[in-house]
Amino acid sequence: MARICRGLVFGFAGAYALALGLLAIGTFGLFGQERDPLAGVFLLPLGLPWTYLLDPIARDGSPWIAIAAPGINLSLLWALCHAVARRDRRREGG
């Protein structure tokens, strides 16, 4: 079970890194790409539910919440997988 969980964490981290890369490319027009105001659209589903819960706080349209929200989910996934791995180790040893 811990192996599956670790794969899920690495997969989510990879999707997060890819979404951040696409945000940087679209926002700054890197590699000859046109600037795109919707470059961060892939961060929104990765950051659910935090993007909707924290949106009223940032009424100025701050993109930092959309950028940081998947990090919250990633840390929660990591903590959950750490707890599962610890439980599995206890079962094997005891």
SVG drawing of the C-alpha trace seen along z (x, -y; Angstrom):
<svg xmlns="http://www.w3.org/2000/svg" viewBox="-15 -44 27 53">
<polyline fill="none" stroke="black" stroke-width="0.4" points="0.0,0.0 2.9,-2.4 4.3,-1.9 1.0,-2.9 0.8,-5.9 4.4,-6.9 3.6,-6.7 0.5,-8.8 2.6,-11.5 5.2,-11.5 2.6,-11.6 0.8,-14.5 4.1,-16.3 4.9,-15.8 1.5,-17.2 2.1,-20.2 5.5,-20.8 4.1,-20.5 1.3,-23.0 3.8,-25.4 6.0,-25.1 3.0,-25.8 2.1,-28.8 5.6,-30.2 5.7,-29.6 2.3,-31.1 2.7,-34.0 6.1,-35.2 5.9,-34.1 8.9,-31.8 10.0,-29.6 8.3,-31.9 4.9,-31.1 2.3,-33.9 1.3,-35.3 -1.8,-33.7 -4.0,-35.0 -5.3,-31.4 -1.9,-29.8 -2.6,-28.8 -5.9,-27.0 -4.3,-23.6 -3.4,-24.7 -7.1,-25.2 -8.2,-21.5 -5.0,-20.4 -5.7,-22.9 -9.3,-22.0 -10.9,-22.6 -8.5,-25.2 -8.8,-27.4 -12.5,-27.9 -12.2,-28.2 -9.4,-30.8 -10.7,-32.7 -12.9,-35.2 -9.8,-36.1 -7.9,-37.3 -10.5,-39.7 -7.7,-41.4 -7.3,-38.3 -4.0,-37.3 -2.6,-34.3 -0.6,-33.2 -3.5,-31.3 -3.9,-29.3 -0.2,-28.7 0.1,-27.5 -3.1,-25.5 -1.8,-22.4 1.1,-22.5 -1.4,-22.2 -2.8,-19.1 0.7,-17.7 1.6,-18.1 -1.6,-16.4 -1.0,-13.5 2.6,-13.2 1.4,-13.2 -1.3,-10.6 1.2,-8.4 3.7,-8.8 1.0,-7.6 0.1,-4.6 3.8,-3.6 4.2,-3.9 1.1,-1.8 2.4,0.9 5.7,1.0 4.0,1.5 1.9,4.3 4.9,6.1 6.9,5.7 4.2,6.5"/>
</svg>
